[in-house]
Amino acid sequence: MLDAAIVGGGLIGLASALELARRGRKVCVVDAADGARASWAAAGILGPQSEVHAPSPMLELCRRSFALYPEFARGLGAEVGFRPCGTLHLAFTDAEEAALVEQRRWQEQAALRVEERSQGGRLALFFPDEGQVDNRRLLLALREACLREGVELRQGRAALGSAGLGSAGRRSAGLGSAGLRLQASGIRSEAESIEAREIVLCAGSWSGQLAALPVTPVRGQLLLVDAPPPACVVFGGGGYAVPRGAQTLIGATTENAGFDATPTEEGRAALLLVAAKLVPGAHAVVDHWAGLRPATPDTLPLLGRLPSGVIVATGHYRNGVLLAPVSAQIVAALVEGKPPPVDLAPFDPLRYAAESESALEDPT
Ligand SMILES: Cc1cc2nc3c(=O)[nH]c(=O)nc-3n(C[C@H](O)[C@H](O)[C@H](O)COP(=O)(O)OP(=O)(O)OC[C@H]3O[C@@H](n4cnc5c(N)ncnc54)[C@H](O)[C@@H]3O)c2cc1C
C-alpha cells in the first residue's frame, strides 16, 4: 500500500512527494496535466520581505522557506536558476515613496536587512535576503528527482471518493487507508481506485473542486520581453521585472476571471506600461501567458489536516514558488505523524468554517 497519494503535480505536490520519498515513503502523484498550472506560469520571485506587510507568522513561514532554498535547489542535481540576488524596490510617485518608507520602518524594527538606495532622485530599497529561481526549470527538475527517488507519477483527474476517505478515528489508530478515484485524462474508461494511507491535496486553484475549501483562482498574466535583464528582481510602477536568461519577465496582472487562463489584450497593454517604466526602450514581446494563482480569503495558505483525514497544502496564492520547500517539510511531517516544523494554527484549513471537509462526488 502507498504511504501517500498526492493530488496535484505542481511545485507543492512534487516538492512534497520528493521530501516523502527521500524519507523512505512510497508515494504517488496524480496530475490532470492540463497545462494551466500556476507553477509553470509563475515569475519565480523569492520575496519573503517583499510580499508581507507586517511581522506575522506568514513572514516567518516565507523566511524559513527562503532559508531552505539553497539546499533544496542544490539537492535536485540540476541547474534551476536559484539566485539569492536580492530585490530592488523603486518608487515613481510620492505615495510609492511613502510606502517604501513605511516598509523600511517596520522591517528594520523587525531586524530584517534593508538597504537604502536612490534612483531617479527618489528613495529605492534593496532587500538583500531575497532572490529568484527559474520556476519552469525547478518544476522539470523536481519531476526528474521524483522519478529517480521512485515516486510514481500518474496522469489523470482525481476525485476524492467519499467512501474512500478514512475517518479521523481510523486514521489516528494508524489502521486507516483512504481512496482516490482516478479518471485517465481524455479516455473514457472505468474509474480506477488508488489506495493510500494518506491523501494529500495539492491541487492549487482546483482544490475547492475536490473538497469544500475556499480556494479561488486569481489570474495573473506575464510578458517575456527582449530587454537586457536587470541585475536582480526589480519592483515598481505597479509591477515587476525579473531577469530570465538574456531576457526579462514583466509581471503581473491580478484578475478575477474564474478558471479562464487565457491572456488578454488588456493584460498585455497593462504590462507594457510596467515595462516602459522598468526597462525603458522598445523591446519585442517574445511571449505572453497567464496562470491561475490559488487564492484564499485572507491570502494565507491552507496547511494542515481536514477532519476526514485528508492533508491539505494549497492556497499559496502569490508565494507558492517561495513556499514549496517549507510546504514539503510540513506535508512530510503530517504524513509521518511528526510535529510540523512550524505552528500551523494560522494556516489551519478549517479556520474559515466548520464545514470544510465534505468531498464532492466525482462528476464523471
Ligand atoms: C502569473 C503568476 C506569477 C506568479 N509569480 C510568483 C512568484 O514570483 N513567486 C512565487 O512564490 N509564486 C508566484 N506565483 C504563485 C505560484 O505560482 C503558486 O502559488 C504555486 O505555483 C502554486 O503551486 P501548486 O502546486 O499549489 O499549484 P499548481 O502549480 O497550479 O498545480 C496544481 C496542479 O493540480 C493539478 N490538478 C488540479 N485538479 C486536479 C485533479 N482533480 N486531479 C489531478 N490533478 C489535478 C493541476 O493539473 C495542476 O498541475 C505566481 C503565479 C502566477 C499565476
The ligand as an SDF file (V2000), in Angstrom:
LIG
                    3D

 53 58  0  0  0  0  0  0  0  0999 V2000
    1.4460   34.9870  -13.1250 C   0  0  0  0  0  0  0  0  0  0  0  0
    1.8750   34.3770  -11.8230 C   0  0  0  0  0  0  0  0  0  0  0  0
    3.0640   34.7940  -11.2270 C   0  0  0  0  0  0  0  0  0  0  0  0
    3.4740   34.2160  -10.0390 C   0  0  0  0  0  0  0  0  0  0  0  0
    4.6760   34.5920   -9.5220 N   0  0  0  0  0  0  0  0  0  0  0  0
    5.1270   34.0050   -8.3770 C   0  0  0  0  0  0  0  0  0  0  0  0
    6.4030   34.3570   -7.8670 C   0  0  0  0  0  0  0  0  0  0  0  0
    7.1060   35.1680   -8.4680 O   0  0  0  0  0  0  0  0  0  0  0  0
    6.8130   33.7620   -6.7150 N   0  0  0  0  0  0  0  0  0  0  0  0
    6.0460   32.8520   -6.0350 C   0  0  0  0  0  0  0  0  0  0  0  0
    6.4680   32.3690   -4.9840 O   0  0  0  0  0  0  0  0  0  0  0  0
    4.8220   32.4900   -6.5280 N   0  0  0  0  0  0  0  0  0  0  0  0
    4.3450   33.0480   -7.6640 C   0  0  0  0  0  0  0  0  0  0  0  0
    3.1240   32.7120   -8.1690 N   0  0  0  0  0  0  0  0  0  0  0  0
    2.2680   31.8050   -7.3800 C   0  0  0  0  0  0  0  0  0  0  0  0
    2.6830   30.3680   -7.5740 C   0  0  0  0  0  0  0  0  0  0  0  0
    2.8200   30.1170   -8.9450 O   0  0  0  0  0  0  0  0  0  0  0  0
    1.6350   29.4400   -6.9610 C   0  0  0  0  0  0  0  0  0  0  0  0
    1.3520   29.7970   -5.6300 O   0  0  0  0  0  0  0  0  0  0  0  0
    2.1500   27.9980   -6.9560 C   0  0  0  0  0  0  0  0  0  0  0  0
    2.6600   27.6530   -8.2280 O   0  0  0  0  0  0  0  0  0  0  0  0
    1.0490   27.0400   -6.5540 C   0  0  0  0  0  0  0  0  0  0  0  0
    1.5520   25.7450   -6.7360 O   0  0  0  0  0  0  0  0  0  0  0  0
    0.5900   24.4960   -6.6500 P   0  0  0  0  0  0  0  0  0  0  0  0
    1.4220   23.2860   -6.8480 O   0  0  0  0  0  0  0  0  0  0  0  0
   -0.2300   24.6080   -5.4080 O   0  0  0  0  0  0  0  0  0  0  0  0
   -0.4660   24.7410   -7.8370 O   0  0  0  0  0  0  0  0  0  0  0  0
   -0.3300   24.4500   -9.4400 P   0  0  0  0  0  0  0  0  0  0  0  0
    1.0380   24.7300   -9.9310 O   0  0  0  0  0  0  0  0  0  0  0  0
   -1.4680   25.1690  -10.0790 O   0  0  0  0  0  0  0  0  0  0  0  0
   -0.5460   22.9090   -9.5180 O   0  0  0  0  0  0  0  0  0  0  0  0
   -1.7790   22.3200   -9.2200 C   0  0  0  0  0  0  0  0  0  0  0  0
   -1.8590   21.0560  -10.0390 C   0  0  0  0  0  0  0  0  0  0  0  0
   -3.0210   20.3230   -9.6450 O   0  0  0  0  0  0  0  0  0  0  0  0
   -3.4870   19.6430  -10.7790 C   0  0  0  0  0  0  0  0  0  0  0  0
   -4.8750   19.2620  -10.5430 N   0  0  0  0  0  0  0  0  0  0  0  0
   -5.9330   20.0770  -10.3090 C   0  0  0  0  0  0  0  0  0  0  0  0
   -7.0490   19.3420  -10.1210 N   0  0  0  0  0  0  0  0  0  0  0  0
   -6.6910   18.0510  -10.2310 C   0  0  0  0  0  0  0  0  0  0  0  0
   -7.3960   16.8120  -10.1470 C   0  0  0  0  0  0  0  0  0  0  0  0
   -8.7130   16.7570   -9.8750 N   0  0  0  0  0  0  0  0  0  0  0  0
   -6.7120   15.6600  -10.3300 N   0  0  0  0  0  0  0  0  0  0  0  0
   -5.3860   15.6800  -10.5990 C   0  0  0  0  0  0  0  0  0  0  0  0
   -4.6630   16.8340  -10.6890 N   0  0  0  0  0  0  0  0  0  0  0  0
   -5.3090   17.9940  -10.5120 C   0  0  0  0  0  0  0  0  0  0  0  0
   -3.3060   20.6280  -11.9330 C   0  0  0  0  0  0  0  0  0  0  0  0
   -3.2110   19.9380  -13.1710 O   0  0  0  0  0  0  0  0  0  0  0  0
   -2.0020   21.3120  -11.5510 C   0  0  0  0  0  0  0  0  0  0  0  0
   -0.8920   20.7500  -12.2180 O   0  0  0  0  0  0  0  0  0  0  0  0
    2.6810   33.2270   -9.3850 C   0  0  0  0  0  0  0  0  0  0  0  0
    1.5120   32.7900  -10.0030 C   0  0  0  0  0  0  0  0  0  0  0  0
    1.1010   33.3480  -11.2160 C   0  0  0  0  0  0  0  0  0  0  0  0
   -0.1340   32.8310  -11.8680 C   0  0  0  0  0  0  0  0  0  0  0  0
  1  2  1  0
  2  3  1  0
  2 52  2  0
  3  4  2  0
  4  5  1  0
  4 50  1  0
  5  6  2  0
  6  7  1  0
  6 13  1  0
  7  8  2  0
  7  9  1  0
  9 10  1  0
 10 11  2  0
 10 12  1  0
 12 13  2  0
 13 14  1  0
 14 15  1  0
 14 50  1  0
 15 16  1  0
 16 17  1  0
 16 18  1  0
 18 19  1  0
 18 20  1  0
 20 21  1  0
 20 22  1  0
 22 23  1  0
 23 24  1  0
 24 25  2  0
 24 26  1  0
 24 27  1  0
 27 28  1  0
 28 29  2  0
 28 30  1  0
 28 31  1  0
 31 32  1  0
 32 33  1  0
 33 34  1  0
 33 48  1  0
 34 35  1  0
 35 36  1  0
 35 46  1  0
 36 37  1  0
 36 45  1  0
 37 38  2  0
 38 39  1  0
 39 40  1  0
 39 45  2  0
 40 41  1  0
 40 42  2  0
 42 43  1  0
 43 44  2  0
 44 45  1  0
 46 47  1  0
 46 48  1  0
 48 49  1  0
 50 51  2  0
 51 52  1  0
 52 53  1  0
M  END
$$$$
